Amino acid sequence: MFEQKRKTGLRNFLIFSVVLVLMSVTAFAAGDEVATSPSHMYATFWALVPPIIAIILALITKEVYSSLFIGIVTGCLFYTNFNVGEAFLVMVSDTTEGGILANISDPGKGGILIFLVVLGILVALMNKAGGSAAYGKWASQRIKTRKGALLSTFVLGVLVFVDDYFNCLTVGSVMRPVTDTHQVSRAKLAYIIDATAAPICIIAPVSSWAAAVSGVVEGQNGLELFIRSIPYNFYALLTIVTMLTVTILNFDFGPMRRHEKNAQENNDLFTTSSRPFENAEETGVVGNGGVIDLVLPVIILIVCCVVGMIYTGGFFSGTSFVDAFAGCDAARSLSLGSVAALILTFFIYIPRRVLRFSDFMDCLSEGFRAMVPAILILTFAWTLSGITGLLGADVFVAELLKSGESNTLITLLLPVIVFCIAVFLAFSTGTSWGTFGILLPIVVPIMEPNSEMMVLTVAATLAGAVAGDHCSPISDTTIMASTGAQCDHMNHVSTQLPYALVVAAVSAANYILAAFIQNWMINLPIAIISMILTILLVRKLTKPQNT
């Protein structure tokens, strides 16, 4: 095992070194360029090359940090026309949009990092207090089967619909003891968490995602348009159908099958040698907490975050509940809500002597340490996305869409075209919000107002953004799902990818059909039936390998 890990590490190091040396040679050769001049690669396909490099390297090497770093370096060199000194300044800068310091100091992203750290602390507190262990024992007595554990995780994921970050980390923290008891692999848990995060939020009218979509649609009632698009959001709906189908049939395909088989036969939840969270909970239970000491902090966290959302949306200043939710600042809301929940948890644990004060304080550093990998990956992913924006990836995609605007056939096939472009853009940049933020202002004005075709195309944009986000190893939501399940990130990406691609393919086919029918009451049942039939076909084709 050690020899294998040594060879893998050496291979990754060599790949990293070769790419870095090649970029450095090219950079010094072009070092006379004027640093302040616009990038020669602005608004061209080259703008998408840095994230593509990062993604390909991550899939080949299974090493996320160096892959993201190489993508960032490549993007900075492209942006500065291969001026090494300026590229370094852009990468680290707190004044350039894509710089690492700029991302860390950004209030929105800083709020997400605070939320991550506080949630890590809450998880450490619930573990040390004995709440997680008590809940796991209680749930294992009532949830008797693996199927029950998986379906329970799905139900909780549906209930926590207000925000995808919140969903990933909360569902993972609560359900991990239950799924571990029933030998559910961490990769499968990460898939269920991810499949009930963005896909649920993007079809929930009261969520941070609905607010984001409403905010980028001009000249229309954003919330009404969002609600009308829900039945046409095939990727989100069919992801849920797929997850339920494979769970009920007790069937898996692709790399997921190996992880699940190994978990059930060998009680190994990680399968691969990469298991960064294996010892995450070996801090020891020192408290005398019960089930209430897990359930109550989670409920408080949910309530505090919801109150935070309507507070930042102006509810307490006279704004209606729906409008407050639509206009909330999600990052600020989550940070405010999580800190309030941490303070309230202190007054729940300490006076009841569930934990000693010193143990409570120890959890502050333990929770922070547990979230360091997620924070590092997120920071790199945000930086890479920012550099891609500086290179004009959004302008390139906008021009690509507008070039086919006058073609009648392209107009008829616009939903599936937009879906495919959104998948590619979200996959390359790792951001679904950024993807529909780029595409919706382009798509909505070129469609007939309030027409069914406009609703269908908007839905295709949202669906493609989530699909590409699901497939991308640099997606923040995918990173959060890995963190919530305490699963190796690349294991989660590689096991989820076949499921996401199958659903995306079926969704694309249904967008072609929907453009001709334009009636969701007909299209949605067809989409669901076609998805189930596809899963049954995949099961039949892979059945000999299961025996």
C-alpha positions in Angstrom: 0.0 0.0 0.0 2.8 2.4 0.9 4.7 1.6 -2.3 1.6 2.2 -4.4 0.9 5.6 -2.6 4.6 6.5 -3.1 4.4 5.8 -6.9 1.1 7.7 -7.2 2.6 10.6 -5.4 5.7 10.5 -7.6 3.6 10.4 -10.7 1.5 13.3 -9.6 4.6 15.3 -8.7 6.2 14.7 -12.1 3.0 15.7 -13.9 2.8 18.8 -11.8 6.5 19.7 -12.4 6.4 19.1 -16.1 3.3 21.3 -16.6 4.7 24.0 -14.4 8.1 24.0 -16.2 6.5 24.2 -19.6 4.3 27.1 -18.5 7.4 28.9 -17.0 9.4 28.5 -20.1 6.6 29.9 -22.2 6.1 32.7 -19.7 9.7 33.8 -19.7 9.8 33.6 -23.5 6.9 36.1 -23.6 8.0 38.1 -20.6 8.3 41.4 -22.5 4.6 41.8 -22.9 3.1 44.9 -21.3 1.5 43.8 -18.0 -1.4 46.2 -18.1 -2.5 45.4 -21.7 -5.7 43.4 -22.2 -5.3 39.7 -22.5 -4.8 38.5 -26.1 -7.0 35.5 -25.1 -9.9 37.6 -23.8 -13.4 36.4 -24.8 -12.0 33.5 -26.8 -12.2 29.7 -26.2 -8.8 30.1 -24.4 -10.7 31.7 -21.5 -12.1 28.2 -20.7 -8.8 26.4 -21.0 -7.5 27.0 -17.4 -10.5 25.3 -15.7 -10.5 22.6 -18.3 -6.8 21.9 -17.5 -7.6 21.8 -13.8 -10.5 19.4 -14.3 -8.5 17.1 -16.6 -5.5 17.0 -14.2 -7.8 16.4 -11.2 -9.4 13.4 -13.0 -6.1 12.0 -14.0 -4.1 12.5 -10.9 -6.9 12.3 -8.3 -5.2 15.3 -6.6 -7.3 18.4 -6.3 -5.0 21.0 -4.8 -2.2 20.9 -7.3 -4.7 20.6 -10.2 -6.6 23.7 -9.2 -3.3 25.5 -8.6 -2.0 24.7 -12.1 -5.3 25.9 -13.5 -5.0 29.2 -11.5 -1.4 29.7 -12.7 -2.4 29.0 -16.3 -5.3 31.5 -16.1 -3.1 34.2 -14.6 -0.5 33.8 -17.3 -3.1 34.0 -20.0 -4.6 37.1 -18.4 -1.2 38.9 -18.2 0.0 37.7 -21.6 2.5 35.5 -20.0 4.2 38.1 -17.8 5.3 36.0 -14.8 5.6 38.9 -12.3 2.2 40.3 -13.1 0.7 36.8 -13.1 1.9 36.3 -9.6 0.5 39.6 -8.4 -2.9 38.9 -10.0 -3.0 35.4 -8.4 -2.4 36.7 -4.9 -3.9 40.2 -5.2 -6.7 41.5 -3.0 -7.6 44.1 -5.6 -8.0 41.9 -8.6 -11.3 40.1 -8.8 -9.7 36.7 -9.4 -7.0 37.0 -6.7 -6.8 34.6 -3.7 -6.9 37.5 -1.2 -9.8 39.1 -3.0 -11.8 35.9 -2.7 -11.0 35.4 1.0 -11.9 39.0 1.8 -15.1 39.1 -0.3 -18.0 39.5 2.2 -20.1 36.9 0.5 -17.4 34.2 0.2 -16.1 35.1 3.7 -19.6 34.5 5.0 -19.6 31.0 3.5 -16.2 30.3 5.0 -17.5 31.4 8.4 -20.5 29.1 8.0 -18.3 26.2 7.1 -16.0 26.7 10.2 -19.0 27.1 12.6 -20.7 24.1 11.2 -17.5 22.1 11.6 -17.4 23.3 15.2 -21.1 22.3 15.8 -20.4 18.8 14.3 -17.4 18.4 16.6 -19.5 19.5 19.6 -22.3 17.1 18.8 -19.8 14.2 18.4 -17.9 15.0 21.6 -21.2 15.6 23.6 -22.4 12.1 22.6 -25.3 13.4 20.6 -24.2 11.8 17.3 -23.5 8.5 18.9 -26.9 8.5 20.7 -28.7 9.4 17.5 -26.9 6.7 15.6 -27.9 4.1 18.2 -31.5 5.4 18.2 -31.8 5.5 14.5 -30.2 2.1 13.9 -32.9 0.5 16.2 -35.6 2.0 14.0 -34.0 2.1 10.6 -33.4 -1.6 10.0 -32.2 -1.7 6.4 -29.7 0.0 4.1 -32.6 1.0 1.9 -34.3 2.6 4.8 -31.1 4.5 5.7 -30.7 5.7 2.1 -34.4 6.8 1.8 -34.2 8.5 5.2 -31.2 10.5 4.0 -33.1 11.5 0.9 -36.1 12.6 2.9 -34.0 14.8 5.2 -32.3 16.2 2.1 -35.6 17.2 0.7 -36.7 18.8 4.0 -33.5 21.0 4.2 -34.2 22.8 1.0 -33.4 26.4 1.9 -29.7 26.4 0.7 -27.5 23.8 -1.0 -24.4 24.5 1.2 -26.5 24.2 4.3 -28.1 21.0 3.0 -24.8 19.3 2.2 -23.2 19.8 5.6 -26.3 19.4 7.8 -27.6 16.2 6.1 -24.2 14.7 6.1 -23.6 15.4 9.8 -27.0 14.0 10.9 -27.2 10.9 8.6 -23.5 9.8 8.6 -23.9 7.7 11.8 -26.9 6.0 10.4 -25.5 5.2 7.0 -22.2 4.0 8.5 -24.2 1.5 10.7 -25.7 0.0 7.5 -22.5 -0.2 5.6 -23.3 2.6 3.1 -20.1 3.7 1.4 -19.1 7.3 1.9 -19.2 7.8 -1.9 -22.9 6.7 -2.0 -23.7 9.0 0.9 -22.0 11.9 -0.9 -24.0 11.2 -4.0 -27.4 11.2 -2.2 -26.4 14.4 -0.4 -25.4 16.1 -3.7 -28.5 14.8 -5.4 -30.7 16.4 -2.8 -28.8 19.7 -2.6 -28.8 21.7 -5.8 -31.5 19.7 -7.5 -33.9 20.3 -4.6 -33.0 23.9 -4.1 -33.4 24.7 -7.8 -37.0 23.5 -7.7 -37.9 25.1 -4.3 -39.6 28.5 -4.6 -38.4 29.4 -1.1 -34.7 29.0 -1.3 -31.5 31.0 -1.9 -31.4 29.6 -5.4 -34.9 31.0 -6.3 -33.7 34.3 -4.9 -30.6 34.2 -7.1 -32.5 33.3 -10.3 -35.1 36.1 -9.6 -32.3 38.6 -9.2 -30.8 38.1 -12.6 -34.0 38.1 -14.7 -34.8 41.7 -15.8 -38.1 42.9 -17.2 -40.0 39.8 -15.9 -41.5 38.6 -12.7 -38.5 36.6 -11.6 -40.2 34.5 -9.0 -43.2 33.7 -11.2 -40.9 32.7 -14.1 -38.9 30.5 -11.7 -42.0 28.7 -10.5 -43.3 28.2 -14.1 -39.9 26.6 -15.0 -40.0 24.0 -12.3 -41.9 21.3 -14.3 -39.4 21.7 -17.2 -36.3 21.5 -15.0 -35.7 17.9 -16.2 -32.2 17.4 -14.8 -33.2 18.3 -11.2 -36.4 16.2 -11.3 -34.8 13.3 -13.1 -31.9 13.3 -10.7 -34.4 12.7 -7.9 -36.1 10.0 -10.0 -32.8 8.3 -10.7 -31.7 8.3 -7.0 -35.0 6.8 -5.9 -35.0 4.2 -8.7 -31.5 2.9 -8.0 -32.2 2.9 -4.2 -35.4 0.9 -4.5 -33.9 -1.5 -7.0 -30.7 -1.8 -4.9 -28.7 -1.2 -8.0 -25.5 0.7 -8.8 -23.3 1.1 -11.8 -19.9 2.6 -12.7 -17.3 3.0 -10.0 -20.1 3.4 -7.4 -20.7 -0.4 -7.6 -17.2 -1.1 -6.4 -17.5 1.2 -3.5 -20.9 -0.2 -2.4 -19.7 -3.8 -2.8 -16.6 -3.2 -0.8 -18.6 -1.4 1.9 -21.1 -4.3 2.2 -18.7 -7.2 2.0 -15.6 -5.7 3.8 -17.2 -3.0 5.9 -14.8 -0.6 4.2 -16.6 2.7 3.7 -13.8 4.4 1.8 -12.5 1.7 -0.6 -9.5 3.6 -1.9 -6.3 4.6 -0.2 -7.5 8.2 -0.2 -9.5 8.5 3.0 -8.8 11.9 4.5 -11.8 11.8 7.0 -11.3 8.3 8.2 -10.1 9.4 11.7 -12.1 12.6 11.8 -14.4 11.5 14.6 -11.8 9.7 16.8 -11.8 12.6 19.3 -13.7 10.5 21.8 -17.1 11.0 23.4 -16.6 12.8 26.7 -20.1 14.1 27.3 -23.3 12.3 28.5 -25.6 13.7 25.8 -28.6 12.0 24.2 -30.5 12.2 21.0 -31.8 15.7 21.9 -28.2 17.0 21.9 -28.0 16.4 18.2 -31.5 17.1 17.2 -31.9 20.4 19.1 -28.7 22.1 17.8 -29.7 21.1 14.2 -33.2 22.5 14.6 -31.8 25.7 16.2 -29.4 26.0 13.3 -32.2 25.6 10.7 -34.4 28.1 12.5 -31.5 30.6 13.0 -30.5 30.4 9.3 -34.1 30.9 8.1 -34.5 33.9 10.4 -31.1 35.2 9.1 -32.4 35.0 5.6 -35.6 36.9 6.2 -33.6 39.4 8.4 -31.1 40.2 5.6 -34.1 40.4 3.2 -35.7 43.1 5.2 -38.6 41.2 6.7 -38.3 43.0 10.0 -38.4 46.3 8.2 -41.8 45.7 6.6 -40.9 43.5 3.6 -43.2 40.6 2.9 -41.9 37.1 3.8 -41.7 36.0 0.1 -39.9 39.2 -1.0 -37.6 39.0 2.0 -36.6 35.5 1.1 -36.1 36.5 -2.6 -34.0 39.5 -1.6 -31.9 37.8 1.1 -28.1 37.7 1.3 -27.6 34.0 1.6 -23.9 34.1 2.6 -24.5 36.7 5.3 -27.7 34.9 6.5 -25.9 31.6 6.9 -23.0 33.1 8.8 -25.3 35.0 11.1 -27.5 32.0 11.6 -24.7 29.6 12.3 -22.9 31.9 14.8 -26.2 32.4 16.6 -26.8 28.6 16.7 -23.3 28.1 18.1 -24.0 30.6 20.9 -27.3 29.0 21.7 -25.7 25.5 21.7 -23.2 26.8 24.3 -26.2 27.6 26.6 -27.7 24.2 25.9 -24.7 22.1 26.7 -22.8 24.0 29.5 -25.6 24.7 32.0 -26.8 21.1 31.7 -23.2 19.8 32.1 -23.4 17.8 28.9 -19.8 19.1 28.2 -17.3 20.8 30.3 -16.2 24.3 29.3 -12.7 23.1 28.4 -14.1 20.4 26.1 -16.4 22.9 24.5 -13.4 25.2 23.7 -11.4 22.3 22.4 -14.1 21.7 19.8 -13.5 25.2 18.3 -10.1 24.2 17.0 -11.2 20.6 16.2 -14.1 21.8 14.0 -11.8 24.3 12.2 -9.2 21.7 11.4 -11.9 19.4 10.0 -12.9 22.1 7.5 -9.5 23.1 6.4 -9.5 20.8 3.3 -12.9 22.1 2.2 -11.8 25.7 2.8 -8.6 25.2 0.7 -10.4 23.6 -2.2 -13.2 26.2 -2.1 -10.7 29.1 -2.1 -8.8 27.7 -5.0 -12.0 26.9 -6.9 -13.3 30.5 -6.3 -10.0 31.9 -7.5 -10.0 29.8 -10.7 -13.6 30.9 -11.4 -12.6 34.5 -10.9 -9.6 34.3 -13.2 -11.9 32.6 -15.8 -14.2 35.6 -15.5 -11.3 38.0 -16.0 -10.5 36.2 -19.2 -14.0 36.9 -20.5 -15.5 33.4 -20.6 -18.9 35.0 -20.1 -18.5 37.3 -23.1 -17.3 34.4 -25.3 -20.4 32.3 -24.4 -22.7 35.3 -24.9 -21.4 35.9 -28.4 -21.7 32.2 -29.1 -25.4 32.2 -28.2 -26.2 35.4 -30.1 -24.6 34.2 -33.3 -27.4 31.7 -33.8 -30.2 33.9 -32.7 -31.6 34.5 -36.2 -31.6 30.9 -37.4 -35.1 29.3 -37.2 -33.9 25.8 -36.6 -31.5 26.9 -33.9 -34.3 28.9 -32.3 -36.5 25.8 -32.2 -33.7 23.8 -30.7 -32.6 26.6 -28.4 -33.6 24.8 -25.1 -31.3 21.8 -25.8 -28.5 24.1 -27.1 -28.7 26.3 -24.0 -28.8 23.2 -21.8 -25.6 21.8 -23.4 -23.8 25.2 -23.2 -24.8 25.6 -19.6 -23.5 22.1 -18.8 -20.2 22.9 -20.4 -19.9 26.3 -18.8 -20.8 25.1 -15.3 -18.5 22.1 -15.7 -15.6 24.4 -16.8 -16.1 27.1 -14.2 -17.5 25.0 -11.3 -20.4 27.5 -10.6 -24.0 27.0 -11.4 -25.0 30.4 -10.1 -22.4 32.0 -12.3 -23.6 30.0 -15.3 -27.2 31.0 -15.1 -26.1 34.5 -14.1 -24.3 34.7 -17.5 -26.9 32.9 -19.6 -30.3 34.1 -18.3 -29.8 37.8 -19.2 -29.0 36.6 -22.7 -31.7 34.0 -23.1 -34.7 35.9 -21.7 -34.6 39.0 -24.0 -34.4 37.0 -27.2 -37.5 34.9 -26.3 -41.1 36.0 -26.7 -42.2 37.4 -23.3 -44.2 35.0 -21.1 -44.2 32.4 -23.8 -44.0 28.7 -23.0 -40.8 28.6 -25.1 -39.2 31.2 -22.9 -40.1 29.2 -19.8 -38.7 26.0 -21.3 -35.5 27.7 -22.3 -35.1 29.3 -18.8 -35.6 25.8 -17.3 -33.0 24.3 -19.6 -30.6 27.0 -18.5 -31.1 26.2 -14.9 -31.0 22.5 -15.4 -27.8 22.7 -17.4 -26.2 24.8 -14.8 -26.9 22.2 -12.1 -25.9 19.3 -14.4 -22.5 20.8 -15.2 -22.1 21.7 -11.5 -22.7 18.1 -10.6 -20.1 16.8 -13.0 -17.4 19.3 -12.1 -14.7 18.5 -9.5 -14.1 22.2 -9.0 -17.8 22.9 -8.1 -18.3 24.3 -4.6 -21.5 22.3 -4.1 -19.7 19.1 -5.1 -16.9 20.0 -2.6 -19.5 20.6 0.1 -21.1 17.2 -0.6 -17.8 15.5 -0.2 -17.2 17.4 3.0 -20.6 16.6 4.4 -20.2 12.9 3.7 -16.6 13.0 4.9 -15.7 11.3 1.6 -12.5 11.8 -0.5 -13.4 14.5 -3.0 -12.2 12.7 -6.2 -14.0 9.5 -5.1 -17.2 11.4 -5.0 -16.6 13.0 -8.4 -15.7 9.8 -10.1 -18.6 7.8 -8.6 -21.2 10.5 -9.3 -20.1 11.3 -12.8 -21.8 8.3 -14.6 -25.1 9.0 -12.9 -25.0 12.7 -13.7 -24.1 12.0 -17.4 -26.9 9.5 -17.8 -29.5 11.9 -16.4 -28.0 14.8 -18.5 -28.3 12.7 -21.7 -32.0 11.8 -21.0 -32.7 15.4 -20.1 -31.2 16.7 -23.3 -33.3 14.3 -25.4 -36.4 15.5 -23.5 -35.6 19.1 -24.2 -35.6 18.4 -27.9 -39.1 16.8 -27.6 -40.4 19.5 -25.3 -39.6 22.2 -27.8 -42.1 20.7 -30.2 -44.8 19.8 -27.6 -44.4 22.7 -25.1 -46.8 21.3 -22.5 -45.3 20.3 -19.2 -48.2 18.0 -18.3 -47.3 15.8 -21.3 -43.5 16.3 -21.3 -42.9 15.7 -17.6 -44.5 12.2 -17.5 -42.6 11.3 -20.7 -39.3 12.5 -19.1 -39.9 10.5 -15.9 -40.9 7.3 -17.8 -37.9 7.6 -20.2 -35.5 8.1 -17.2 -36.8 4.9 -15.4 -36.6 2.9 -18.6 -33.0 4.1 -19.2 -32.1 3.0 -15.7 -33.7 -0.4 -16.3 -31.8 -0.7 -19.6 -28.5 0.2 -17.8 -29.3 -2.4 -15.2 -29.9 -5.0 -17.8 -26.7 -4.2 -19.8 -24.6 -4.4 -16.6 -26.3 -7.3 -15.0 -23.7 -10.0 -16.1 -21.1 -7.9 -14.3 -23.0 -8.0 -11.0 -23.2 -11.8 -10.8 
